[in-house]
Amino acid sequence: MARRYCCTMGAVHTSGLIVSQIWMTATAPEAQEFANSLFVSFSNLGVKIGSP
């Protein structure tokens, strides 16, 4: 049961990251590299803050 829950949450979280990255780069078409670097930086920050 716990394994299924973890796999489902992992899939949901990963799909959310992909959608967020697409939205971010679509919002700034003239600066896609900068938008992508912001996305990666804040994703890493979120992992750092969320990990014990």
mmCIF entry with sequence, helices, sheets and N, C-alpha, C, O atoms, coordinates in Angstrom:
data_MODEL
# 
_entry.id   MODEL 
# 
_entity.id                         1 
_entity.type                       polymer 
_entity.pdbx_number_of_molecules   1 
# 
_entity_poly.entity_id                      1 
_entity_poly.type                           'polypeptide(L)' 
_entity_poly.nstd_linkage                   no 
_entity_poly.nstd_monomer                   no 
_entity_poly.pdbx_seq_one_letter_code       MARRYCCTMGAVHTSGLIVSQIWMTATAPEAQEFANSLFVSFSNLGVKIGSP 
_entity_poly.pdbx_seq_one_letter_code_can   MARRYCCTMGAVHTSGLIVSQIWMTATAPEAQEFANSLFVSFSNLGVKIGSP 
_entity_poly.pdbx_strand_id                 A 
# 
loop_
_entity_poly_seq.entity_id 
_entity_poly_seq.num 
_entity_poly_seq.mon_id 
_entity_poly_seq.hetero 
1 1  MET n 
1 2  ALA n 
1 3  ARG n 
1 4  ARG n 
1 5  TYR n 
1 6  CYS n 
1 7  CYS n 
1 8  THR n 
1 9  MET n 
1 10 GLY n 
1 11 ALA n 
1 12 VAL n 
1 13 HIS n 
1 14 THR n 
1 15 SER n 
1 16 GLY n 
1 17 LEU n 
1 18 ILE n 
1 19 VAL n 
1 20 SER n 
1 21 GLN n 
1 22 ILE n 
1 23 TRP n 
1 24 MET n 
1 25 THR n 
1 26 ALA n 
1 27 THR n 
1 28 ALA n 
1 29 PRO n 
1 30 GLU n 
1 31 ALA n 
1 32 GLN n 
1 33 GLU n 
1 34 PHE n 
1 35 ALA n 
1 36 ASN n 
1 37 SER n 
1 38 LEU n 
1 39 PHE n 
1 40 VAL n 
1 41 SER n 
1 42 PHE n 
1 43 SER n 
1 44 ASN n 
1 45 LEU n 
1 46 GLY n 
1 47 VAL n 
1 48 LYS n 
1 49 ILE n 
1 50 GLY n 
1 51 SER n 
1 52 PRO n 
# 
_struct_asym.id          A 
_struct_asym.entity_id   1 
# 
loop_
_struct_conf.conf_type_id 
_struct_conf.id 
_struct_conf.pdbx_PDB_helix_id 
_struct_conf.beg_label_comp_id 
_struct_conf.beg_label_asym_id 
_struct_conf.beg_label_seq_id 
_struct_conf.pdbx_beg_PDB_ins_code 
_struct_conf.end_label_comp_id 
_struct_conf.end_label_asym_id 
_struct_conf.end_label_seq_id 
_struct_conf.pdbx_end_PDB_ins_code 
_struct_conf.beg_auth_comp_id 
_struct_conf.beg_auth_asym_id 
_struct_conf.beg_auth_seq_id 
_struct_conf.end_auth_comp_id 
_struct_conf.end_auth_asym_id 
_struct_conf.end_auth_seq_id 
_struct_conf.pdbx_PDB_helix_class 
_struct_conf.details 
_struct_conf.pdbx_PDB_helix_length 
HELX_P HELX_P1 AA1 ALA A 2  ? THR A 27 ? ALA A 2  THR A 27 1 ? 26 
HELX_P HELX_P2 AA2 PRO A 29 ? ALA A 31 ? PRO A 29 ALA A 31 5 ? 3  
HELX_P HELX_P3 AA3 GLN A 32 ? GLY A 50 ? GLN A 32 GLY A 50 1 ? 19 
# 
_struct_conf_type.id          HELX_P 
_struct_conf_type.criteria    ? 
_struct_conf_type.reference   ? 
# 
loop_
_atom_site.group_PDB 
_atom_site.id 
_atom_site.type_symbol 
_atom_site.label_atom_id 
_atom_site.label_alt_id 
_atom_site.label_comp_id 
_atom_site.label_asym_id 
_atom_site.label_entity_id 
_atom_site.label_seq_id 
_atom_site.pdbx_PDB_ins_code 
_atom_site.Cartn_x 
_atom_site.Cartn_y 
_atom_site.Cartn_z 
_atom_site.occupancy 
_atom_site.B_iso_or_equiv 
_atom_site.pdbx_formal_charge 
_atom_site.auth_seq_id 
_atom_site.auth_comp_id 
_atom_site.auth_asym_id 
_atom_site.auth_atom_id 
_atom_site.pdbx_PDB_model_num 
ATOM 1   N N  . MET A 1 1  ? 0.823  -1.200 0.000   1.00 0.00 ? 1  MET A N  1 
ATOM 2   C CA . MET A 1 1  ? 0.000  0.000  0.000   1.00 0.00 ? 1  MET A CA 1 
ATOM 3   C C  . MET A 1 1  ? 0.871  1.269  0.000   1.00 0.00 ? 1  MET A C  1 
ATOM 4   O O  . MET A 1 1  ? 0.622  2.201  -0.765  1.00 0.00 ? 1  MET A O  1 
ATOM 5   N N  . ALA A 1 2  ? 1.883  1.289  0.860   1.00 0.00 ? 2  ALA A N  1 
ATOM 6   C CA . ALA A 1 2  ? 2.736  2.470  0.953   1.00 0.00 ? 2  ALA A CA 1 
ATOM 7   C C  . ALA A 1 2  ? 3.553  2.663  -0.319  1.00 0.00 ? 2  ALA A C  1 
ATOM 8   O O  . ALA A 1 2  ? 3.802  3.793  -0.738  1.00 0.00 ? 2  ALA A O  1 
ATOM 9   N N  . ARG A 1 3  ? 3.964  1.567  -0.924  1.00 0.00 ? 3  ARG A N  1 
ATOM 10  C CA . ARG A 1 3  ? 4.744  1.652  -2.162  1.00 0.00 ? 3  ARG A CA 1 
ATOM 11  C C  . ARG A 1 3  ? 3.898  2.247  -3.283  1.00 0.00 ? 3  ARG A C  1 
ATOM 12  O O  . ARG A 1 3  ? 4.384  3.078  -4.050  1.00 0.00 ? 3  ARG A O  1 
ATOM 13  N N  . ARG A 1 4  ? 2.645  1.833  -3.385  1.00 0.00 ? 4  ARG A N  1 
ATOM 14  C CA . ARG A 1 4  ? 1.749  2.360  -4.410  1.00 0.00 ? 4  ARG A CA 1 
ATOM 15  C C  . ARG A 1 4  ? 1.505  3.855  -4.198  1.00 0.00 ? 4  ARG A C  1 
ATOM 16  O O  . ARG A 1 4  ? 1.478  4.630  -5.154  1.00 0.00 ? 4  ARG A O  1 
ATOM 17  N N  . TYR A 1 5  ? 1.329  4.246  -2.944  1.00 0.00 ? 5  TYR A N  1 
ATOM 18  C CA . TYR A 1 5  ? 1.118  5.659  -2.625  1.00 0.00 ? 5  TYR A CA 1 
ATOM 19  C C  . TYR A 1 5  ? 2.339  6.497  -3.004  1.00 0.00 ? 5  TYR A C  1 
ATOM 20  O O  . TYR A 1 5  ? 2.202  7.566  -3.597  1.00 0.00 ? 5  TYR A O  1 
ATOM 21  N N  . CYS A 1 6  ? 3.532  6.009  -2.660  1.00 0.00 ? 6  CYS A N  1 
ATOM 22  C CA . CYS A 1 6  ? 4.760  6.739  -2.978  1.00 0.00 ? 6  CYS A CA 1 
ATOM 23  C C  . CYS A 1 6  ? 4.963  6.858  -4.479  1.00 0.00 ? 6  CYS A C  1 
ATOM 24  O O  . CYS A 1 6  ? 5.363  7.914  -4.968  1.00 0.00 ? 6  CYS A O  1 
ATOM 25  N N  . CYS A 1 7  ? 4.692  5.789  -5.212  1.00 0.00 ? 7  CYS A N  1 
ATOM 26  C CA . CYS A 1 7  ? 4.833  5.840  -6.674  1.00 0.00 ? 7  CYS A CA 1 
ATOM 27  C C  . CYS A 1 7  ? 3.830  6.805  -7.288  1.00 0.00 ? 7  CYS A C  1 
ATOM 28  O O  . CYS A 1 7  ? 4.167  7.544  -8.214  1.00 0.00 ? 7  CYS A O  1 
ATOM 29  N N  . THR A 1 8  ? 2.611  6.805  -6.785  1.00 0.00 ? 8  THR A N  1 
ATOM 30  C CA . THR A 1 8  ? 1.585  7.721  -7.304  1.00 0.00 ? 8  THR A CA 1 
ATOM 31  C C  . THR A 1 8  ? 1.960  9.168  -7.014  1.00 0.00 ? 8  THR A C  1 
ATOM 32  O O  . THR A 1 8  ? 1.862  10.025 -7.892  1.00 0.00 ? 8  THR A O  1 
ATOM 33  N N  . MET A 1 9  ? 2.387  9.438  -5.796  1.00 0.00 ? 9  MET A N  1 
ATOM 34  C CA . MET A 1 9  ? 2.775  10.809 -5.458  1.00 0.00 ? 9  MET A CA 1 
ATOM 35  C C  . MET A 1 9  ? 4.003  11.256 -6.248  1.00 0.00 ? 9  MET A C  1 
ATOM 36  O O  . MET A 1 9  ? 4.097  12.422 -6.633  1.00 0.00 ? 9  MET A O  1 
ATOM 37  N N  . GLY A 1 10 ? 4.930  10.358 -6.490  1.00 0.00 ? 10 GLY A N  1 
ATOM 38  C CA . GLY A 1 10 ? 6.093  10.686 -7.302  1.00 0.00 ? 10 GLY A CA 1 
ATOM 39  C C  . GLY A 1 10 ? 5.704  11.041 -8.731  1.00 0.00 ? 10 GLY A C  1 
ATOM 40  O O  . GLY A 1 10 ? 6.241  11.986 -9.308  1.00 0.00 ? 10 GLY A O  1 
ATOM 41  N N  . ALA A 1 11 ? 4.766  10.281 -9.302  1.00 0.00 ? 11 ALA A N  1 
ATOM 42  C CA . ALA A 1 11 ? 4.300  10.560 -10.661 1.00 0.00 ? 11 ALA A CA 1 
ATOM 43  C C  . ALA A 1 11 ? 3.553  11.886 -10.724 1.00 0.00 ? 11 ALA A C  1 
ATOM 44  O O  . ALA A 1 11 ? 3.728  12.650 -11.673 1.00 0.00 ? 11 ALA A O  1 
ATOM 45  N N  . VAL A 1 12 ? 2.731  12.163 -9.732  1.00 0.00 ? 12 VAL A N  1 
ATOM 46  C CA . VAL A 1 12 ? 1.990  13.431 -9.705  1.00 0.00 ? 12 VAL A CA 1 
ATOM 47  C C  . VAL A 1 12 ? 2.946  14.606 -9.566  1.00 0.00 ? 12 VAL A C  1 
ATOM 48  O O  . VAL A 1 12 ? 2.796  15.615 -10.254 1.00 0.00 ? 12 VAL A O  1 
ATOM 49  N N  . HIS A 1 13 ? 3.914  14.480 -8.691  1.00 0.00 ? 13 HIS A N  1 
ATOM 50  C CA . HIS A 1 13 ? 4.884  15.561 -8.478  1.00 0.00 ? 13 HIS A CA 1 
ATOM 51  C C  . HIS A 1 13 ? 5.720  15.806 -9.737  1.00 0.00 ? 13 HIS A C  1 
ATOM 52  O O  . HIS A 1 13 ? 5.952  16.954 -10.118 1.00 0.00 ? 13 HIS A O  1 
ATOM 53  N N  . THR A 1 14 ? 6.165  14.739 -10.370 1.00 0.00 ? 14 THR A N  1 
ATOM 54  C CA . THR A 1 14 ? 6.972  14.878 -11.581 1.00 0.00 ? 14 THR A CA 1 
ATOM 55  C C  . THR A 1 14 ? 6.181  15.528 -12.710 1.00 0.00 ? 14 THR A C  1 
ATOM 56  O O  . THR A 1 14 ? 6.709  16.384 -13.420 1.00 0.00 ? 14 THR A O  1 
ATOM 57  N N  . SER A 1 15 ? 4.929  15.133 -12.882 1.00 0.00 ? 15 SER A N  1 
ATOM 58  C CA . SER A 1 15 ? 4.119  15.751 -13.944 1.00 0.00 ? 15 SER A CA 1 
ATOM 59  C C  . SER A 1 15 ? 3.870  17.224 -13.634 1.00 0.00 ? 15 SER A C  1 
ATOM 60  O O  . SER A 1 15 ? 3.804  18.042 -14.552 1.00 0.00 ? 15 SER A O  1 
ATOM 61  N N  . GLY A 1 16 ? 3.733  17.567 -12.378 1.00 0.00 ? 16 GLY A N  1 
ATOM 62  C CA . GLY A 1 16 ? 3.576  18.974 -12.005 1.00 0.00 ? 16 GLY A CA 1 
ATOM 63  C C  . GLY A 1 16 ? 4.808  19.791 -12.334 1.00 0.00 ? 16 GLY A C  1 
ATOM 64  O O  . GLY A 1 16 ? 4.693  20.941 -12.758 1.00 0.00 ? 16 GLY A O  1 
ATOM 65  N N  . LEU A 1 17 ? 5.987  19.214 -12.144 1.00 0.00 ? 17 LEU A N  1 
ATOM 66  C CA . LEU A 1 17 ? 7.218  19.924 -12.492 1.00 0.00 ? 17 LEU A CA 1 
ATOM 67  C C  . LEU A 1 17 ? 7.324  20.159 -13.994 1.00 0.00 ? 17 LEU A C  1 
ATOM 68  O O  . LEU A 1 17 ? 7.750  21.229 -14.430 1.00 0.00 ? 17 LEU A O  1 
ATOM 69  N N  . ILE A 1 18 ? 6.937  19.165 -14.782 1.00 0.00 ? 18 ILE A N  1 
ATOM 70  C CA . ILE A 1 18 ? 6.994  19.313 -16.237 1.00 0.00 ? 18 ILE A CA 1 
ATOM 71  C C  . ILE A 1 18 ? 6.035  20.403 -16.702 1.00 0.00 ? 18 ILE A C  1 
ATOM 72  O O  . ILE A 1 18 ? 6.400  21.241 -17.527 1.00 0.00 ? 18 ILE A O  1 
ATOM 73  N N  . VAL A 1 19 ? 4.824  20.397 -16.181 1.00 0.00 ? 19 VAL A N  1 
ATOM 74  C CA . VAL A 1 19 ? 3.840  21.425 -16.548 1.00 0.00 ? 19 VAL A CA 1 
ATOM 75  C C  . VAL A 1 19 ? 4.331  22.805 -16.121 1.00 0.00 ? 19 VAL A C  1 
ATOM 76  O O  . VAL A 1 19 ? 4.195  23.768 -16.875 1.00 0.00 ? 19 VAL A O  1 
ATOM 77  N N  . SER A 1 20 ? 4.894  22.911 -14.934 1.00 0.00 ? 20 SER A N  1 
ATOM 78  C CA . SER A 1 20 ? 5.409  24.198 -14.456 1.00 0.00 ? 20 SER A CA 1 
ATOM 79  C C  . SER A 1 20 ? 6.531  24.719 -15.345 1.00 0.00 ? 20 SER A C  1 
ATOM 80  O O  . SER A 1 20 ? 6.597  25.914 -15.629 1.00 0.00 ? 20 SER A O  1 
ATOM 81  N N  . GLN A 1 21 ? 7.407  23.831 -15.780 1.00 0.00 ? 21 GLN A N  1 
ATOM 82  C CA . GLN A 1 21 ? 8.502  24.250 -16.647 1.00 0.00 ? 21 GLN A CA 1 
ATOM 83  C C  . GLN A 1 21 ? 7.985  24.717 -18.004 1.00 0.00 ? 21 GLN A C  1 
ATOM 84  O O  . GLN A 1 21 ? 8.495  25.694 -18.552 1.00 0.00 ? 21 GLN A O  1 
ATOM 85  N N  . ILE A 1 22 ? 6.999  24.045 -18.545 1.00 0.00 ? 22 ILE A N  1 
ATOM 86  C CA . ILE A 1 22 ? 6.414  24.462 -19.823 1.00 0.00 ? 22 ILE A CA 1 
ATOM 87  C C  . ILE A 1 22 ? 5.755  25.826 -19.678 1.00 0.00 ? 22 ILE A C  1 
ATOM 88  O O  . ILE A 1 22 ? 5.917  26.684 -20.546 1.00 0.00 ? 22 ILE A O  1 
ATOM 89  N N  . TRP A 1 23 ? 5.017  26.040 -18.597 1.00 0.00 ? 23 TRP A N  1 
ATOM 90  C CA . TRP A 1 23 ? 4.371  27.349 -18.374 1.00 0.00 ? 23 TRP A CA 1 
ATOM 91  C C  . TRP A 1 23 ? 5.417  28.450 -18.231 1.00 0.00 ? 23 TRP A C  1 
ATOM 92  O O  . TRP A 1 23 ? 5.261  29.544 -18.774 1.00 0.00 ? 23 TRP A O  1 
ATOM 93  N N  . MET A 1 24 ? 6.471  28.151 -17.501 1.00 0.00 ? 24 MET A N  1 
ATOM 94  C CA . MET A 1 24 ? 7.512  29.161 -17.266 1.00 0.00 ? 24 MET A CA 1 
ATOM 95  C C  . MET A 1 24 ? 8.187  29.563 -18.568 1.00 0.00 ? 24 MET A C  1 
ATOM 96  O O  . MET A 1 24 ? 8.365  30.755 -18.821 1.00 0.00 ? 24 MET A O  1 
ATOM 97  N N  . THR A 1 25 ? 8.566  28.603 -19.398 1.00 0.00 ? 25 THR A N  1 
ATOM 98  C CA . THR A 1 25 ? 9.248  28.940 -20.647 1.00 0.00 ? 25 THR A CA 1 
ATOM 99  C C  . THR A 1 25 ? 8.297  29.548 -21.668 1.00 0.00 ? 25 THR A C  1 
ATOM 100 O O  . THR A 1 25 ? 8.735  30.324 -22.518 1.00 0.00 ? 25 THR A O  1 
ATOM 101 N N  . ALA A 1 26 ? 7.017  29.221 -21.611 1.00 0.00 ? 26 ALA A N  1 
ATOM 102 C CA . ALA A 1 26 ? 6.047  29.817 -22.533 1.00 0.00 ? 26 ALA A CA 1 
ATOM 103 C C  . ALA A 1 26 ? 5.771  31.275 -22.174 1.00 0.00 ? 26 ALA A C  1 
ATOM 104 O O  . ALA A 1 26 ? 5.435  32.077 -23.045 1.00 0.00 ? 26 ALA A O  1 
ATOM 105 N N  . THR A 1 27 ? 5.909  31.615 -20.909 1.00 0.00 ? 27 THR A N  1 
ATOM 106 C CA . THR A 1 27 ? 5.653  32.979 -20.468 1.00 0.00 ? 27 THR A CA 1 
ATOM 107 C C  . THR A 1 27 ? 6.756  33.929 -20.908 1.00 0.00 ? 27 THR A C  1 
ATOM 108 O O  . THR A 1 27 ? 6.507  35.109 -21.156 1.00 0.00 ? 27 THR A O  1 
ATOM 109 N N  . ALA A 1 28 ? 7.968  33.414 -21.004 1.00 0.00 ? 28 ALA A N  1 
ATOM 110 C CA . ALA A 1 28 ? 9.111  34.254 -21.382 1.00 0.00 ? 28 ALA A CA 1 
ATOM 111 C C  . ALA A 1 28 ? 9.805  33.674 -22.618 1.00 0.00 ? 28 ALA A C  1 
ATOM 112 O O  . ALA A 1 28 ? 10.897 33.118 -22.498 1.00 0.00 ? 28 ALA A O  1 
ATOM 113 N N  . PRO A 1 29 ? 9.194  33.791 -23.800 1.00 0.00 ? 29 PRO A N  1 
ATOM 114 C CA . PRO A 1 29 ? 9.799  33.167 -24.984 1.00 0.00 ? 29 PRO A CA 1 
ATOM 115 C C  . PRO A 1 29 ? 11.122 33.804 -25.401 1.00 0.00 ? 29 PRO A C  1 
ATOM 116 O O  . PRO A 1 29 ? 11.938 33.155 -26.055 1.00 0.00 ? 29 PRO A O  1 
ATOM 117 N N  . GLU A 1 30 ? 11.341 35.055 -25.034 1.00 0.00 ? 30 GLU A N  1 
ATOM 118 C CA . GLU A 1 30 ? 12.591 35.716 -25.420 1.00 0.00 ? 30 GLU A CA 1 
ATOM 119 C C  . GLU A 1 30 ? 13.732 35.403 -24.460 1.00 0.00 ? 30 GLU A C  1 
ATOM 120 O O  . GLU A 1 30 ? 14.886 35.711 -24.759 1.00 0.00 ? 30 GLU A O  1 
ATOM 121 N N  . ALA A 1 31 ? 13.436 34.806 -23.329 1.00 0.00 ? 31 ALA A N  1 
ATOM 122 C CA . ALA A 1 31 ? 14.474 34.491 -22.333 1.00 0.00 ? 31 ALA A CA 1 
ATOM 123 C C  . ALA A 1 31 ? 14.256 33.089 -21.773 1.00 0.00 ? 31 ALA A C  1 
ATOM 124 O O  . ALA A 1 31 ? 14.150 32.912 -20.559 1.00 0.00 ? 31 ALA A O  1 
ATOM 125 N N  . GLN A 1 32 ? 14.191 32.105 -22.643 1.00 0.00 ? 32 GLN A N  1 
ATOM 126 C CA . GLN A 1 32 ? 13.901 30.749 -22.193 1.00 0.00 ? 32 GLN A CA 1 
ATOM 127 C C  . GLN A 1 32 ? 15.010 30.166 -21.321 1.00 0.00 ? 32 GLN A C  1 
ATOM 128 O O  . GLN A 1 32 ? 14.726 29.435 -20.372 1.00 0.00 ? 32 GLN A O  1 
ATOM 129 N N  . GLU A 1 33 ? 16.264 30.478 -21.629 1.00 0.00 ? 33 GLU A N  1 
ATOM 130 C CA . GLU A 1 33 ? 17.355 29.952 -20.807 1.00 0.00 ? 33 GLU A CA 1 
ATOM 131 C C  . GLU A 1 33 ? 17.300 30.515 -19.389 1.00 0.00 ? 33 GLU A C  1 
ATOM 132 O O  . GLU A 1 33 ? 17.535 29.800 -18.415 1.00 0.00 ? 33 GLU A O  1 
ATOM 133 N N  . PHE A 1 34 ? 16.988 31.801 -19.288 1.00 0.00 ? 34 PHE A N  1 
ATOM 134 C CA . PHE A 1 34 ? 16.885 32.423 -17.965 1.00 0.00 ? 34 PHE A CA 1 
ATOM 135 C C  . PHE A 1 34 ? 15.706 31.849 -17.187 1.00 0.00 ? 34 PHE A C  1 
ATOM 136 O O  . PHE A 1 34 ? 15.822 31.562 -15.996 1.00 0.00 ? 34 PHE A O  1 
ATOM 137 N N  . ALA A 1 35 ? 14.570 31.683 -17.864 1.00 0.00 ? 35 ALA A N  1 
ATOM 138 C CA . ALA A 1 35 ? 13.396 31.104 -17.203 1.00 0.00 ? 35 ALA A CA 1 
ATOM 139 C C  . ALA A 1 35 ? 13.678 29.678 -16.751 1.00 0.00 ? 35 ALA A C  1 
ATOM 140 O O  . ALA A 1 35 ? 13.264 29.277 -15.663 1.00 0.00 ? 35 ALA A O  1 
ATOM 141 N N  . ASN A 1 36 ? 14.372 28.922 -17.570 1.00 0.00 ? 36 ASN A N  1 
ATOM 142 C CA . ASN A 1 36 ? 14.708 27.550 -17.199 1.00 0.00 ? 36 ASN A CA 1 
ATOM 143 C C  . ASN A 1 36 ? 15.669 27.513 -16.013 1.00 0.00 ? 36 ASN A C  1 
ATOM 144 O O  . ASN A 1 36 ? 15.546 26.652 -15.141 1.00 0.00 ? 36 ASN A O  1 
ATOM 145 N N  . SER A 1 37 ? 16.621 28.438 -15.978 1.00 0.00 ? 37 SER A N  1 
ATOM 146 C CA . SER A 1 37 ? 17.546 28.465 -14.846 1.00 0.00 ? 37 SER A CA 1 
ATOM 147 C C  . SER A 1 37 ? 16.833 28.846 -13.549 1.00 0.00 ? 37 SER A C  1 
ATOM 148 O O  . SER A 1 37 ? 17.159 28.324 -12.483 1.00 0.00 ? 37 SER A O  1 
ATOM 149 N N  . LEU A 1 38 ? 15.860 29.756 -13.638 1.00 0.00 ? 38 LEU A N  1 
ATOM 150 C CA . LEU A 1 38 ? 15.063 30.081 -12.452 1.00 0.00 ? 38 LEU A CA 1 
ATOM 151 C C  . LEU A 1 38 ? 14.270 28.871 -11.976 1.00 0.00 ? 38 LEU A C  1 
ATOM 152 O O  . LEU A 1 38 ? 14.187 28.600 -10.778 1.00 0.00 ? 38 LEU A O  1 
ATOM 153 N N  . PHE A 1 39 ? 13.690 28.149 -12.932 1.00 0.00 ? 39 PHE A N  1 
ATOM 154 C CA . PHE A 1 39 ? 12.913 26.960 -12.589 1.00 0.00 ? 39 PHE A CA 1 
ATOM 155 C C  . PHE A 1 39 ? 13.777 25.941 -11.857 1.00 0.00 ? 39 PHE A C  1 
ATOM 156 O O  . PHE A 1 39 ? 13.385 25.427 -10.809 1.00 0.00 ? 39 PHE A O  1 
ATOM 157 N N  . VAL A 1 40 ? 14.942 25.652 -12.402 1.00 0.00 ? 40 VAL A N  1 
ATOM 158 C CA . VAL A 1 40 ? 15.825 24.660 -11.794 1.00 0.00 ? 40 VAL A CA 1 
ATOM 159 C C  . VAL A 1 40 ? 16.313 25.140 -10.425 1.00 0.00 ? 40 VAL A C  1 
ATOM 160 O O  . VAL A 1 40 ? 16.380 24.354 -9.481  1.00 0.00 ? 40 VAL A O  1 
ATOM 161 N N  . SER A 1 41 ? 16.652 26.416 -10.317 1.00 0.00 ? 41 SER A N  1 
ATOM 162 C CA . SER A 1 41 ? 17.141 26.949 -9.038  1.00 0.00 ? 41 SER A CA 1 
ATOM 163 C C  . SER A 1 41 ? 16.088 26.851 -7.952  1.00 0.00 ? 41 SER A C  1 
ATOM 164 O O  . SER A 1 41 ? 16.386 26.419 -6.838  1.00 0.00 ? 41 SER A O  1 
ATOM 165 N N  . PHE A 1 42 ? 14.861 27.246 -8.260  1.00 0.00 ? 42 PHE A N  1 
ATOM 166 C CA . PHE A 1 42 ? 13.821 27.205 -7.236  1.00 0.00 ? 42 PHE A CA 1 
ATOM 167 C C  . PHE A 1 42 ? 13.350 25.782 -6.954  1.00 0.00 ? 42 PHE A C  1 
ATOM 168 O O  . PHE A 1 42 ? 12.909 25.488 -5.843  1.00 0.00 ? 42 PHE A O  1 
ATOM 169 N N  . SER A 1 43 ? 13.437 24.901 -7.940  1.00 0.00 ? 43 SER A N  1 
ATOM 170 C CA . SER A 1 43 ? 13.134 23.497 -7.673  1.00 0.00 ? 43 SER A CA 1 
ATOM 171 C C  . SER A 1 43 ? 14.150 22.909 -6.705  1.00 0.00 ? 43 SER A C  1 
ATOM 172 O O  . SER A 1 43 ? 13.785 22.191 -5.774  1.00 0.00 ? 43 SER A O  1 
ATOM 173 N N  . ASN A 1 44 ? 15.419 23.212 -6.925  1.00 0.00 ? 44 ASN A N  1 
ATOM 174 C CA . ASN A 1 44 ? 16.467 22.743 -6.008  1.00 0.00 ? 44 ASN A CA 1 
ATOM 175 C C  . ASN A 1 44 ? 16.308 23.353 -4.619  1.00 0.00 ? 44 ASN A C  1 
ATOM 176 O O  . ASN A 1 44 ? 16.534 22.677 -3.615  1.00 0.00 ? 44 ASN A O  1 
ATOM 177 N N  . LEU A 1 45 ? 15.925 24.609 -4.556  1.00 0.00 ? 45 LEU A N  1 
ATOM 178 C CA . LEU A 1 45 ? 15.699 25.255 -3.269  1.00 0.00 ? 45 LEU A CA 1 
ATOM 179 C C  . LEU A 1 45 ? 14.541 24.573 -2.521  1.00 0.00 ? 45 LEU A C  1 
ATOM 180 O O  . LEU A 1 45 ? 14.611 24.364 -1.310  1.00 0.00 ? 45 LEU A O  1 
ATOM 181 N N  . GLY A 1 46 ? 13.492 24.236 -3.251  1.00 0.00 ? 46 GLY A N  1 
ATOM 182 C CA . GLY A 1 46 ? 12.364 23.550 -2.630  1.00 0.00 ? 46 GLY A CA 1 
ATOM 183 C C  . GLY A 1 46 ? 12.748 22.181 -2.082  1.00 0.00 ? 46 GLY A C  1 
ATOM 184 O O  . GLY A 1 46 ? 12.290 21.779 -1.012  1.00 0.00 ? 46 GLY A O  1 
ATOM 185 N N  . VAL A 1 47 ? 13.588 21.472 -2.818  1.00 0.00 ? 47 VAL A N  1 
ATOM 186 C CA . VAL A 1 47 ? 14.070 20.173 -2.327  1.00 0.00 ? 47 VAL A CA 1 
ATOM 187 C C  . VAL A 1 47 ? 14.927 20.369 -1.085  1.00 0.00 ? 47 VAL A C  1 
ATOM 188 O O  . VAL A 1 47 ? 14.805 19.614 -0.121  1.00 0.00 ? 47 VAL A O  1 
ATOM 189 N N  . LYS A 1 48 ? 15.786 21.371 -1.101  1.00 0.00 ? 48 LYS A N  1 
ATOM 190 C CA . LYS A 1 48 ? 16.661 21.650 0.047   1.00 0.00 ? 48 LYS A CA 1 
ATOM 191 C C  . LYS A 1 48 ? 15.854 22.006 1.290   1.00 0.00 ? 48 LYS A C  1 
ATOM 192 O O  . LYS A 1 48 ? 16.141 21.517 2.383   1.00 0.00 ? 48 LYS A O  1 
ATOM 193 N N  . ILE A 1 49 ? 14.854 22.850 1.124   1.00 0.00 ? 49 ILE A N  1 
ATOM 194 C CA . ILE A 1 49 ? 14.037 23.257 2.271   1.00 0.00 ? 49 ILE A CA 1 
ATOM 195 C C  . ILE A 1 49 ? 13.176 22.094 2.773   1.00 0.00 ? 49 ILE A C  1 
ATOM 196 O O  . ILE A 1 49 ? 12.958 21.947 3.976   1.00 0.00 ? 49 ILE A O  1 
ATOM 197 N N  . GLY A 1 50 ? 12.695 21.278 1.847   1.00 0.00 ? 50 GLY A N  1 
ATOM 198 C CA . GLY A 1 50 ? 11.798 20.194 2.228   1.00 0.00 ? 50 GLY A CA 1 
ATOM 199 C C  . GLY A 1 50 ? 12.470 18.951 2.771   1.00 0.00 ? 50 GLY A C  1 
ATOM 200 O O  . GLY A 1 50 ? 11.810 18.093 3.357   1.00 0.00 ? 50 GLY A O  1 
ATOM 201 N N  . SER A 1 51 ? 13.779 18.842 2.582   1.00 0.00 ? 51 SER A N  1 
ATOM 202 C CA . SER A 1 51 ? 14.461 17.632 3.072   1.00 0.00 ? 51 SER A CA 1 
ATOM 203 C C  . SER A 1 51 ? 14.975 17.867 4.502   1.00 0.00 ? 51 SER A C  1 
ATOM 204 O O  . SER A 1 51 ? 15.445 18.953 4.839   1.00 0.00 ? 51 SER A O  1 
ATOM 205 N N  . PRO A 1 52 ? 14.872 16.843 5.308   1.00 0.00 ? 52 PRO A N  1 
ATOM 206 C CA . PRO A 1 52 ? 15.310 16.999 6.704   1.00 0.00 ? 52 PRO A CA 1 
ATOM 207 C C  . PRO A 1 52 ? 16.808 17.080 6.848   1.00 0.00 ? 52 PRO A C  1 
ATOM 208 O O  . PRO A 1 52 ? 17.315 17.212 7.962   1.00 0.00 ? 52 PRO A O  1 
# 
